[in-house]
Amino acid sequence: MTGRMKKNTTPAAPPQGAEPETQDTQRSLRTLGGRLKGTGRPARTEQGGSTRAQAMFQGRLHGALAHRLGVDILNGVYASGDVLPNEIASSSSLDISRSAYREAIRILAAKGMVESRPKTGTRVTERARWNLLDPEVLGWMFETEPSETFIKALFELRLITEPAAAELAAQRRTDADVETMREALVIMKRETLTTEAGRRADLEFHHTLIHATGNEALASLSSSIEAAVSWTTRYKARRDGLARDPIPDHERVFEAIARGDAGAARWCMESLVRMAHEDTMRIISSGAAGLPA
């Protein structure tokens, strides 16, 4: 997708005499339209399509538009305080329904990335308001090149939550939890974390561990923690194919939880996260990390 987007030609100059703000809006819409076309999604269904088919299409379209705008905001195409193209201009220029555009804006507003006000339009909010732990936003973040500071912050989040979760899991896990984690480890060892199957098993391992704590408040954070695990793992695997095998680290965590050793479970999980962070920083410093395909 990224490769096709870069092939877009420079938009034609706006008509002479247009106001600067109007010119900016026109350029923004042409650029956004080109990017949406780069996704391979058609602009609008043919006339006469079924209501259900049209509804399904609009659902895909507003999701694609929210995704494109979200990535552009994270990538600095739209800076905090910038006004996004308005609903009428966008629906006309992008050949989408106004309802699809409104729904895309609602998605971004729910993630704290934009706010709409009468007469002033829809503006990009300051970064401090963005829900960066939203799993979808994390995915968008890693479609750009996330900063070293942000990656460090994710690992700090993991260090705060996962060792404590492992300690609680060792005290409260059920036999079913142990068996699920054991099965996940078998798949991880067989498939490795360089494959989708291996990474899904890794997520199952961490998901089960968090829910084994029996802590409802902690479990409510599981989707964000799992997204952080997923994207930091993918980030490491982009170029070096995971030079250091992290499976033994997971095995040590599992063994401590299985035997009910809370202190060892905490220590082993802290070691796992710290070593993963060191691996990632080594890749960044060597310039080996690239953008996802």
Secondary structure, DSSP 8 states (H G I E B T S, - for coil): -HHHHHT--------TT--HHHHHHHHHHHHHHHHHHHTT--SS--TT--HHHHHHHHHHHHHHHHHHHHHHHHTTSS-TT-B---HHHHHHHTT--HHHHHHHHHHHHHTTSEEEETTTEEEE--GGGS-TTSHHHHHHHTTS---HHHHHHHHHHHHHHHHHHHHHHHHH--HHHHHHHHHHHHHHHHH-TTSHHHHHHHHHHHHHHHHTT--HHHHTTHHHHHHHHHHHHHHHHHHHS-SS--HHHHHHHHHHHHTT-HHHHHHHHHHHHHHHHHHHHHHHHHT------
